[in-house]
Amino acid sequence: MRRHILVTGAAGFIGSHLVDRLLATGDKVTAIDNLNSFYDPTLKRENIHAHLANKNYKLLEGDIRDPIAVAQAFAFGPFDAVVHLAAMAGVRPSLENPGLYMDVNINGTQRLLDCVCKEPETRFVFGSSSSVYGKRSTEEFLETDRVDQPLSPYAASKASAEMACYAAHHSYNLPVVALRFFTVYGPRQRPDLAIHKFCKRIAAGEPIDVYGDGSSKRDYTFINDIIDGIESAISYDCSGFNIINLGRSEPVILLDMIKTIEKYLKKTAKLNFKDPQLGDVPFTFANIEKARKLLGYKPSTSLDQGIRAFAEWYLNQPLRLKA
């Protein structure tokens, strides 16, 4: 049966890949995105270029903080699910403008919840972040771990939005799935994120900044695996509130990730070591047993395969799109 899904942040990295998948399976998609200038809007419009010709796709250019824009989006419902991916993203930029991050990521989320709670058959899937876990050392991150010591306004805003989702579930019996994404990468990745930024600078023969000694570890997760998890979260049997990690569960040392980029660009990186940055965490490691059990989640893309796919995509981009 064809579903009708509302996707916020639908022109972004994860959102546009999700829309690709939903349209390919015959679902109907209503998309909302403000196409802001956090990074070049040309890249976002390129992400959705193919969607615009699909009869099952409708785009609304609007801000999730705007009650009129959100009401207009919900007027196209009812929806089987709302997948909320719109956000001000990034740890470091949040340190420069924390108020904006709180406004968009908390108040914008609440605007959506105000509407979706009036739709008794609609599920709310919230795109959260591994940053809510704060600073850890070597152990796996479990969904039951405390998340009350965020290291950045971005992390605090995501943890707060999760709590708003729980309050909506408790008060209105709204089915909610909060997905904590771990370092998502792949084609269309935002240009400010490490793999994209490193690829661009290495390809150009420019030095890359490495914060710390290069021994930090991240649970890098390829976009296709994340989309598998979101799609399962839309459709699995859920009537309550669940927080679920989506990662690969194989942390990789930063310098090893850089070596993999070098391998597929066939170039050697020039490393500029700098002091660790405020807000950064040294380690992420997703325990994904809950995702396996509830969603049938099976991440299948190794870092080597994923970096190869990203490098091929980047090298094949027209010059005008190489942000």
Secondary structure by P-SEA (a helix, b strand, c coil): cbbbbbbcccccaaaaaaaaaaaaabbbbbbbbcccccccaaaaaaaaccccccccbbbbbcccccaaaaaaaaccccccccccccccccaaaaaacaaaaaaaaaaaaaaaaaaccccccbbbbbbcccccccccccccccccccccccccaaaaaaaaaaaaaaaaaaacbbbbbbbbcccccccccccccaaaaaaaaaaacbbbbbcccccbbbbcccaaaaaaaaaaaacccccbbbbbbbcccccccaaaaaaaaaaaaccccbbbbbccccccccccccccccccccccccccccaaaaaaaaaaaaaaccccccc
